[in-house]
Amino acid sequence: MPTTLLADVDSSVGGKTGIDHPKGKNLIGAFYQPKAVLIDVDLLKTLDKRELINGFAEVIKYGAVLDAGFFAYIEKGYERVLSYDKDALTHIIERSCSIKAEVVKEDEKEAGLRSVLNFGHSLGHAVETLYNYETVKHGEAIAIGMVFAAALSKKMGLCSEETVKRIGNLIKNSGLPSDIPGFTPEQYINAMKLDKKVSEKQIKFVLVKDIGKYEFRKLDFDFILSFLKESSLNENRK
């Protein structure tokens, strides 16, 4: 029985359980499917605004890489969602669960397709690890990671500036953070090297081609380090 928006739309679906380790996010865990999941939307009225917004980050993720129509809906309707409108909340929960369930049905144990659900999570998990799972919430960290992944996608020629702006604007308008916290690029790389998606000294990144379309790429850490340094310089110029 999930009791937060984050659990309603994400962790209650798919059976993946994880424990955060000092060296990295979700490094210990198992797959254990529940017999049933019961979601009571009225419970969300007991959440403070920050916690509601925190869960909304995962909703944005589904639209950004898997459903352009859903992304357009939340672009127009995010204020209703964040004002605890029951119909809007019910719709985004139903659609998010449906999207994730379809992915999990195809790839229960994350051997391939399910990795798409990690959009924004590579840098996001590094942010959480560097904060020792304090200060910043999961959805907030993922929001930062999605903005970074979108910018990286544009850098690689996969998506347009318009796609980057739409993702960034929805995140900012929702009250989620978008700027990379002031850890060093080297600290981020060291944290990402412990990510479970690392193999052969590369990390599997989920990149965006257009709203609702994604692409997997295995990236060298030197390339990511270079982009982090470039991003840091740009931030310092503002």
N, C-alpha and C positions, 0 to 999 in steps of 0.2 A: 504494500500500500504506500505508494510514493506520496510525499507530503510537501514537495517543492516543485516549482515549474521545471527546474533542471532535471529532477528525477522523473517527472511526468513524461517529458519529451525525449529523454536520452537514457539514463542509467537503468530505468525500469524495463527497458526493452532490450532483448538480446542475450541475457543471461551471463554477461561478463561481470565478474567481481574482481576488484583490484585493491591492493594495499599500497599506499605511498611509502616508499623507502627513502631514507635520507639522501641516497645517491640518485634517485630518480622516481618519476611518477609511474604508478601502476606496475612496478617491476615484479610484483608477486601477485598471483591471482589464479582464478580458475573459471571455467564455464559451467554454469549451473542454471538450467532453465526453470523458471517458476511455473507452477501449475496454472496460475492466473494472476493478472494484475488488475487491481481495483483503483480507479482514479476518481477522486471526489474534487471537482473543480472548486467547490466552495471553500475547501481548505486553503486555497491560495489567498483568500482574503485575510488570513492570519499572518501572511508574510509581509515584512517591511519592503519598501520600494526597491532597495538595493538588491535584495534577494530575488525579487521578481525579475528585475532587469538582468541579473546574473544568469537566470535560466533562459532568458530570451536570446542570449548569444548563441545557444545551440540551435534555436529555431532559425536564426539567420543563416547558420551554417547549412542547414538542409536546403534552403532556397538557393543559396549562393552557388552550390555545386551540383544540385540534383533536380531542382524544380524552379524554372524561371517564372512560371505563373504564380507559384507560392511566394517567391521573393517579391514580385510586384504587389501581391496582396498585403504582405507585411510592411512594404514601403508605404503604402497608403493607410494601413490600419494600425500601425504600431502604437499610436496614441490611445486607441481603444483598448488594446491589449494591456498597456501599462497603466491604464486607469481602472483595471480589474473588471472590464466588461466581460460578463460571463459567456455570451455568445461568441465573442472574438477569441477568448481563451479556449473555449471548447473546440473551436475550429482549428486553431493552430496546434493544439495538443493532438487532435485526431489526425491531422495531416502529417505532423512530425512522426507520430507513432507508425503510421502507415508507410511512410518513406523508409524509416529505419527497419521496420519488419520485412519489407521487400528485400532490402540489402542483406539482412541477417539470414533470410530464407535461402539466399543464393550462396552465402559464405558465412556460416555460423562462427567459425573459429579464426577468422581474419587471415585466411591464406591468400586472399587477393582483393576482391571487390570491397570487402568491408573496410579496408584501409581508407576508402574515400571519406569515411566518417571522421577521419583524423585531420580534415582541413582546418588549418589554424593551430593544430595541436603540437606540431614539432617545436615551434618557438614558444607556444603557450605553455607547454609542460616545462620548458626550460625556465620560463619566468616564475612558475610556481615553485620549482626546485630551488631557484636562487633566493626566493623569499622564504624558503623553508616551510612552504605551505601555510604561511601566515600573511597577513596584510592584504594580499590580493586573492580574490575568489576565483574559482575555476573558470567560470564564464567570462570574467573580466580578462583573465590571461588569454583565453581562446580568442577573444575579440581582438586583442593586440596581435595575436598570431595570424588571424585572418587578414588583417590590414597588411601585415608584413608579407604574407604569402601572395596576396593580390599584387603588391608592388613588385615582388620577385617575379611573378608571372609576366608582368608587363616588361620588366627588364630582359626577360628571355624571349620576348616577342610573341608570347602566347595569347595575350589579351590586350584590349584597348585601354586607353586612359579613362574612357567613360565607364568601363566595367570596374576599374579601381575606385573611381569616384563614387559610384553607386554603393559599393560595399562599404567604403569608408564613411559616407554620409549617413547610411542607415545605422551603422554602429555608433557614430557620434550623436545622431538625433535621438537614439535610444538611451543615451546617458552612459554608454559603455566607454571605457578608455580605448585609445587608439595609438598613443605614443609609446615607443619602446622605453621601458625604465632604464635608468642610467647605469646599469652594469656594463662592464667592458665587453666588446665583441668577443674577446678570448673567453670570458666567463660564460657567455652564451654557448659558444662552441663546445667548451668542456662539458657543459650540462647536456647539450644535445648528443654528444658522443655516447652517453649512457642511455639514450632513448632505445626502446625495444624495437624500433623500426630500422636500426642500424645494422648493416651487413657489409662486409668487405670494405670497411672504411668509408662507406657512403650511407646517406640517409634517404629513405623513401619519402619524398615530399608530394603532397597533394597540391597541385596548382590549378588555377582557374583559366579556362579558355574563353569563356563568356558566362554570363549569368545562367546558371543551370547546367553548365558543361565543365568537366574537369579533365585533368591529365595527370598521370603518375610520372614522376621522374626521379631517378636516383642521382643525387647531387653530391659532389665532393665537398668536404668541409672547407677547403681553401676557397672555393667559390662563394660559399655562404658567408665565410669570414670577410671576404672582400666586399660583399654587398652590405653586410652589417656595418663595416667601417664607413662605407659610402653613405649609408643611411644616417649614421651618427654625425657625420660632417654636415649633412643637410639639416639635421635637427639643430645643430649648434649655430647654424647660420640664421635661424629664424629669430 
